[in-house]
Amino acid sequence: MLKTSPLAPEHFPEVHQVAGLSLTALRSEERYKGRNDVLIALMAEGTRSAAVFTQSLAPGAPVIWSRKVYAQNKARAMIVTAGNANVCTGKKGLANTQVMAQATASLAGLTPEQVFVSSTGVIGEQLNIECILNSLPEQLNADNEQQDWFAAASAILTTDTYAKAASISLELAGETVVISGIAKGSGMIEPNMATMLSYIFTDATIETQALQHMLKSAVDKSFNCITVDSDTSTSDTCLLFATGQAGKLVSDIQSTEGRVFYAALEALMTDLAQQVVRDGEGAQKFITVKVSGADSDQSANIIAKSIANSPLVKTAIAGEDANWGRIVMAVGKAGQEINFEALRVSIGDVLIAEGDGPVEGYDESLVQAHIEGQEVNIDVDVGLGKAGFATIWTCDLTHGYIDINADYRS
Amino acid sequence: MLKTSPLAPEHFPEVHQVAGLSLTALRSEERYKGRNDVLIALMAEGTRSAAVFTQSLAPGAPVIWSRKVYAQNKARAMIVTAGNANVCTGKKGLANTQVMAQATASLAGLTPEQVFVSSTGVIGEQLNIECILNSLPEQLNADNEQQDWFAAASAILTTDTYAKAASISLELAGETVVISGIAKGSGMIEPNMATMLSYIFTDATIETQALQHMLKSAVDKSFNCITVDSDTSTSDTCLLFATGQAGKLVSDIQSTEGRVFYAALEALMTDLAQQVVRDGEGAQKFITVKVSGADSDQSANIIAKSIANSPLVKTAIAGEDANWGRIVMAVGKAGQEINFEALRVSIGDVLIAEGDGPVEGYDESLVQAHIEGQEVNIDVDVGLGKAGFATIWTCDLTHGYIDINADYRS
């Protein structure tokens, strides 16, 4: 594994156990040697699931399979493999995915259509399916509720430099429920409806439609607000399972319980999404881009992503150069309506430009001090005086990104 | 100046003299020391001009001024300064542009509205206008027809590593006319209707509307088909001047003369555009991306740019890794209609993937040999069986790009 990102959390978080869930990490040696690379999750009967997948028009075999599993709405398990994405592998790739679903199902007395499959890693190579099958035990017991979260979060990593998890406990109508989730992702990160891979589990009892609605909303506010390199994965998958082992049934998302649960879910997913950015390939700085005063939230989002994806903005920040003109460039190229004469650009809460030029007496030393830190904040008001607003999280573009990606596959 | 790009032409080309044109390179020391950084062009009476500017919604003061000059349709001169783009400089920046136009006009007995102004370099800083004014001679004679093309092409450079020019001589209805042009550009290159800066001169006699039409069409086929880093300059300007000193009046673009002239113009501009890519910041490889079988040329263009702008594709090529899965990823994220099951991906004329998986017996060693060269060709057929086609030229993404841009301004 690569050197841990300087932006990594100090330690792996404490993760609440989720009733009705069993996690098993295994070692297949399919591609990576000497580490776990397979994760199996089994869930209790009555588990409801929600799912969001990549919008890529070249989705991988696991996504094609998992969409079918989702449509059947009776999932009780998932298998995740790391090292080979099983994308662009044609009929054989799809057959391999089915074999994995079948093998996982037979461990636990399920049918293949009850098993989500995810794979992450290199694109365009056939899986060594024997390795994966050989790594599986003879049977697994869903009831043992073993949950080594660090092992689980570690088993799904590829170019990530640390394991990512988040967990929340909350009171719902007087009963305690928990939400615990893991994610992976470091490069090929501009999720479009989901991120590379994230799996979230709760023991709460949430009606299926409400669960899906909450997942979709929270993805829009979390994973869809991050970008490392503007590249969208063919394997993006975000799954949310509610085992129904705790609390009363929540079916109305507008009820008090619905809103409380949703707020916790969105906070947890935002935490996971930010952990992905903090592990962005080569990242040295965590950047928050806020755009306000735009015509709509969508317009603000496009402008904020234009800034967050600009190689020139990202390299300037990597070089600790308060070259704010590149931010203006990125606003200008976004193709969205702005009032250039009322544009306001701030870095680290220091107003730099107002109207179409720098403010009188602008003191670059304050911005310089801010930009030398690990957390950089960019705020742009595009001057239309409207309510459109967006926040995007990203990282800088450094030599580390080139090192990792010029030499990833070989 | 940085180390010359390994993709640079072997030598500066021979450039035909254009009747009715005088070029003067000057040294202002406004930002760069010990090199020319100002270029003045004066043209004969009767010169017609065409212009295409950036579509950025945050254009620089020189672009705002030059749009007015173009609208008045009586330009006879231009001044270009390098080192400071005079963008995001508010009213003072616009006043400085006017001062430059005025000073240039007074050298040659013209009015300010006859003088195009271009500036290129850092964004967001006020020009030291005194330096520029002090560099100007007392007067300039348009009739001397002095044309040191290497000096002219060198005076407009910023992070470029070599001077860029191209020249063509052709027969038009039995008379010889010439077209000679220069360009600059290396980073912040995804032109949107024009490139950073390019100036093209001909002694042919082309009616104004035909001239503009030809420039616009040729820009779409040349500068609008290149990308270095997906960033669009606030200063993009492409000017075409026809001094009318040779040949008969061409006013019909569909006439034999119109078509011959246009073909030469497009070839010359494509040459200049490719020179910009070959000088892309940090470039080690020149990449041609062709997309066919798409729904429309526009759709093919979007897919080709998605490939050409993908940091993962560009770093894979930098690392000489035939990681074709990343090409499929970039096709998938483009959001354009494809037939995934009939997708064909080739590198260096070797078919790698057909349908949604690799071809039987694919021999990566052939692709490996190709990708280790300086010229890399990527061909994608998106499988719809339609005529939509596009070619985009780009370069790889290397440590050099990070070096240059993490440390450009300071």
Interface residues (C-beta under 8 A of the other chain):
Chain A: T54 Q55 S56 L57 A58 P59 A85 V87 C88 T89 G90 K91 K92 G93 V122 I123 G124 E125 Q126 G187 M188 E190 N192 D229 S230 D231 T232 S233 T234 N309 S310 P311 L312 T315 A316 A318 G319 D321 N323 W324 G325 R326 V328 M329 A330 V331 G332 K333 A334 G335 Q336 E337 I338 F340 L343 I352 A353 G355 D356 G357 P358 L397 T398 H399 Y401 I402 N405 A406 D407 Y408 R409 S410
Chain B: T54 Q55 S56 L57 A58 P59 A85 V87 C88 T89 G90 K91 K92 G93 V122 I123 G124 E125 G187 M188 E190 N192 D229 S230 D231 T232 S233 T234 N309 S310 P311 L312 T315 A316 A318 G319 D321 N323 W324 G325 R326 V328 M329 A330 V331 G332 K333 A334 G335 Q336 E337 I338 F340 L343 I352 A353 G355 D356 G357 P358 L397 T398 H399 Y401 I402 N405 A406 D407 Y408 R409 S410
